[in-house]
Amino acid sequence: MTLGVVLLVVVVAVYLLLVADLRRTLNQRLADLRAAGIPTSLAEAAPPPAPDADNAALLYEQAIARLDLSIQDSDAVRAVLVTGKPVDRAALARVEGILRRNRIVLDLLAQAARKSSCRFSIDWDVNAPGELQQAYLRDMRPMARLLAADARVAVYHGDFGRAAESCRNGLSMAGHVAAEPTLFSFLSSVAVNAIMLRPLEETLASGDLDHETCAALFRELERPDMHRALRRALELEATGAFWLFEAAEQRPRDARAGLEHMTGSRVPVVLYLNPVAKPVRMSDEIAYIASVEKNLILAEKPYREAAALYAQARATNRTPIYHLVSLMFRGPSERAVVARDRVIAMRGGMQVALALEAYHTKRGTYPNTLDSLRDYPGWELPPDPFSGEPLMYQRHGEGYVLYSWGYDLDDDGGRPARAGGEGDLVWQFDR
């Protein structure tokens, strides 16, 4: 036997031993994921169906089918929703016409708000996560703006009960959208929350809401569990990578199309999918599993606790360039955690503002400290997710200033945040 043949036998033996060792490690890591309840496929991630009688999605789908909004109509609605800007009479008249034309849509959204579940008609048996049809999500924001416009028009006419009801219907929609375990659904819920909280703040500032209305809105703001919504979204996002790893072994043509689309380059993909590169793909999947576990642990934490860990991860991240899937699926988890905590802070701030309004309705004045709100059993005031402490509260004339530290994680004394992120999330109500 020649030296060349001996070397070849040794190389093949080492290669096979390496593949066998990587296979054992990979199988164990995948088993650990499933044991922890983390899905590795769409079939495992699919949510349970909802009974038709309880399913708000059926009503949302009807509303989407009847939605009558042109691009110009959407622009007119957005113009009326600019906070701090006086409502132009001509613009108001046009928006009132749009609302009348979409009255059936608004009625359907009111009916949907009373439903306890929401499951849209999504085909969870598709081949790849990217093929999930979520076309309904593009219409959720326009419908939320319609509800927000209805609330602002109602405030203009002094109908604060109607304004509060429209806000409540929109907040319920935000919770329903968050029930779908996709990152797109989560981010759509964040957007709907932002749209609806502005007119709710204006409703509070413009009129005296009775104790019962404040309590109903307070309870609506307790939902949904945004921590759970984000976790499920990140879990589903990871199934896209697991699909690619499986396709690379069993359906290389499908994997090649997906990877070339994401990387925009052919040569690295061809090398990655070469049969000899099997150890590279297996080590990539093992490394990706570790990153999924780490991201999910970080996503469970409030941003104030995770910020330093994210900074450390950015500084030490050394993903090899040949780990193509890991590079493609690093994920927007830090941005999503910030968005989640911002929504939690905004909803929490409105809860405290509602409790303060209920106090004012009964006593004719606002309390000097938030401690006085403990007189309302069942109204558990949420903490500021960015500080871990109660929201900051100061009397301001006959009204008050309430604020969260915001995602710069610093007390700026109630100075509103700017586009760069520095500053606080502020609610100011004057009487």
N, C-alpha and C positions, 0 to 999 in steps of 0.2 A: 504494500500500500504506500503510495507516494505521500510526501509531506503535504501537498496541496489537498489531497483527498482527506487526510487526517484533519487538517485545518477546517475543511468544509464540514466534516462530521461534527467537530467541536462547536463550530458556529451554529449549526442547525440545532444541536442539543441544547446549547445555551439559550437560543431563541425560543425553543419549545418550553424549556423550563421557565423562562421569563414570562411567556404567555400564560402558562399554567398558574404561576404565582399571581400574576395580575388578575386572572380570571377568578381565583379564589377570593382575592381581596375585593374585587368589584362585586361579586355575588353577595358577599357579606355586607358590603356597604349598602347595596340596594335592599337587602333584607332588613337592615337596620332602619332605612327610611320608611319602608312599608310598616314595620312594627311601630314606628312613631306616628303612623297615620298620615304620612306625607305621600301624596299621589305621585306616581311616576308615569301615568298615562291619562288620557282624557276620560277613559271609562271609569277610572278610579276617582277622578276629580269631579265628575258630573254630579250636580246637586239632585236631591230627590224631587219628584214631581209635586205639584201643588193641586189640591182639589179645585175644580173649576169654580165652585161656589165661593172659594176664598181667594182666588187668583186675580190680583189686580192687573196682571199683564194682559189679560183678555180685554180689559177696558182700555188700557193704554194703547193696545193695538187698534181698537176701534177709533180712539181719539186721533191716532196718527193717520189713519185712513181718511178722516174727515177734516184734518187740519188744513186750513185755507190761509196760507201766508206766502206772499210773494217776497222777493228780495227787498223790494221797496217797503213793504209792510214791516218786515223784520227790522229795517233801518229806522222806521218811524217808532217802533216799539222800543228799540234800544235808546233812542233820543229821549223818550219820556222817562226812561229809567235812570238817567244820569242824576245821581244824588246831589243835593245842594244847589241844583239848578231850578229856577222857577218854571212851572209848567206853562208852556206857550199854549194859548187857547186854540189856535189853529191845529197844532200838533195834538192837543188833547182831543179835539173833535174827531180827528182822523183815527186816533187810537180807539176811541169809543166805538167808531164804526167797525174797526177790526174786531173788537171784542164782541160786538153784536153778531157779526158774521160767524164768529167762532163760539157762540154760546153753547152749542151742543158739545163742543170739545171741552169747554170749561165744566159743563155738567158731568161729562164722563170722568174727568179728572177728580171731581168731587166724590163721585161714586167709588173710584179706584182708591182714594185716600182711606176709605173705611175698610178696605180688605186687609186681611192679616198676612197674606203671602203674596209672592210675586215670582213667577217663573215664566220667562218668555219662550217662544217657540224656537228653540235652538236645537240644531241637529248635533247631538253629542257623539254620534257614531261616525263622524267624518274621519278621514285618514290622518289629518294633521291639524294641530292647533290653529295654524294660520287660516284654515278653511272654515272656522267657526263663523257663522253668519250672525252679526250683531248690528244689522242695519238700523234697528229700532233706536239705537243710542243716539244717532245723529239728530233725531227729532225730539229728544228729551229736553235739550237746552231751549229750543224755540218754545216748547210748551211751558217750560218753567218761566221764560220771559213773559209769556202770555199771562200766566198767573200773577207774576210780579207787577205787570202793567195794570191788571185788574185791581190789585191791591192799591197801587199808587193813585189810580183814578178814584177809587173808593175813598181814600184819604182826602183827596182834593174836594170831594163832595161831602166830607164829614161823616161818611158811613164807615165807622171804625170796626164795627162788627163784621161787615163784609170783607174789609181789608184783612182782618185777623184770620178769617176763614180761608181766604185765598192763600195767605202765607202758610197756614197749617196744611193745606192741600199740597202745596209745593214742597214743604219739608217732608211730608209723607212720601212724595215721589222720590225725593233724595234717598230716603231709607229703602224704598223698594228697589231702586236701581243698584244700591250697594249690595243687595242680596245675591246678585249674580257674581260668581267667583272668578271674574276676569279683571285684569288691570284696567282695561278700557272702561268697564263698568264702575270700578272704584273711582277713577278720575272723573267720570261723568257725574258721579254722585257728589264729588268735591265741587264740581262746577255748579250743579243745581243748588247745592247748599249756599254757595256764594251769591248766586242770583237771588235766592229767596230771603236771605238774612237782611239784605239792604232794605227792602220795603217793610219788613217786620220792625226794623229799627225806626224807620220813619213813622210807622203806625203807632209805636210806643211814644215817640216824641210829640206826636200831633194830637193824641186824644187819650181820654181816660178809659182804659179797658177795665171791665169789672173783674172781680176776684175769680169767678168761674172761668172766664176766657183766658186769663193769665195762667190759671192752673192747667187748662187743657193744652195750651201752647207749651208750657213748661214740660208736661209729660211727653209731648211729641218730640221735644228736643232731647229727651233722654235716649231716643233711638236714632240711628242704629248703633250697633257696636262697631265702631270704625276700626278698632284693633283687629277684631276677627275678620272684618271685610278685607283689610289690607293683607293679612296673613293668607287668606284663601286665594286672593288675587296673585300673590307672589308664588304660592304653591302651583297654581295653574300655569303661570308664566314659565315655570321650570319644566313643565311637561313638554314644551316646545323643544328644549334641548334634549330631553330624553328620547323624544321621537326621532330627532336627528341621529343620535347615537345608534338607535336601533336600526334606522334606515341605512346607515353607513355599513352595517354588517349584512343586512338582509335585502335591501333595495338600494344599492349604490347610486342608481340613476336618479331616484327621487332625492336622495341626500345631496347629490351633486347639484341638482337644480336649485335646491334650497340654499346651499352654502354659497354657490356662485352669485345668487341674487343678493345675499347679505354682504358678501365680501367684495363683490364687484370685480373679482379677479379669478382667472381660471387655473393658473399654474399651481398655487398653493393648495387648491381644492383637489386637483388631480393627485398631487403627492400625498395629501392627507388620506385620500380614499384608496390608495394603492394597497393591495392585500398585504404586502410586507410591512406596512405601517400600522398593523393591528396593535402592537404594544403602545404606539403613540396615542391611538384613539382610546384605548383602555385606560391609560394613565390620564388622559384628558377627562374622561368620564369620572374617574375617581377624584380628581382635583375638583371637578365641577360639583360633585356631591358634597364635598367639604365646604365649598363656597355657598351652596344652597343652605346647608345647616347653619353656617355662620350668619348668613343674611337673615334667616328666619329668627335666629336668636336675637339679633340686633333689632329686628322689626318688632319684637315683643316689648322692647324697652321704649320709654318716652325719649324724644329726641334729646332732651337735656342730659340724659345718661349715655346716649349712643353717640353724640356728636364727636367726642374725643376718640372714640373707637373707630368711627368712620374716617376721621382724619389720619389716624394711625394706619388704617387699612390702605388708604390712598398712598401714603408714604412708603409702605412696604410691599405694595402689590407688584409682584414680579411674574405675572402670567406669561409663560413661554409663548413665543409667536407661533409655534407649531400646535398649540392647543386652540385650534380654530373655534370650536364650539364654545369653550369657556370664554374666549375673547368676545364672541358675538352675544353671549347671554350674561354679561356681567350685571345687567339689570339696573333700573333706576330706583333701587330700594331706598337710598338716602333721601332723594327728592320726594319719594312717595311718603316716607315717614314724616318729613317736614310738612307736607300737604295734609297728612292725616292729623297731626297735632294742631295745625292751624285751624282746621275745621272744628276739632274738638274745643279749641279755645274760643272760637267764634260762637259756637253753639252754647258753650258754657257761659260766655259773657251775656248772651241773650237770656239764658235761664235766670241768671242773677238779676238782670234788668227787669224781667217779668216779676220776680219775687219782690223787687223794690217797688214796682208799680202797684202790685197787690197791696203792699204795705201802705203806700201813699193813698190809695183809694180808700182804705179804711181809716187812716189816721190824719190824712190831710197834709202830711209832710214826709220827707224821707228820713230814715234813721241816720244817726251819726256814725254808726259802725255796722258792718255786716252781721255782727253777733246778734243784733236785734231780730234778724230774720229767722232765728231759731224758734221763734214763736209759731212758725208754720210747720207743724209736723208733716213729715213726708216730703217736704221740699228740701231735699239734701243738696246743698250748693256744691257744684263741682269745683275742684281746684284748678289752678292755672297749670296746664301741662308743661309750660315752658319754665316754670319756677318750682313746681311741686308744692307751692303754698297757695293760700286763698288769693283770688284776684285782688288787685290793689283798688281801694275805694277811697274817694275823698269827696266831701261835700264841696259844692261849687255854687255859691249864691243860694238860690232856692232849689237848685238841682244837684247834680253830682257828676263826677268823672269816675269811670270804671276802666281798668285796663289790665291787659296781660303783658308779660315781658316781651312776647314775640320771639321769633326764632333766632334773634341775635343773642338770646339768653341773658339779657342784661336789663336792669331796671333803668329806663330812660326818663323816669318821672312823669310819664303820661304823654310824652312827645310822640305824635303819630308816626308810624313807620313810613319810610319812603321806599322808592322802587328798589334801592340797593339792599333793603332788608333791615337796616338799622332803625331802631325806634320801637314803639309799643303798639299793640292792637288796642285802640281806644274807643270807648263809648262815652259820649258826653250828652247829658240831657239837662236842658235848662228850663226853668219854669218862669 
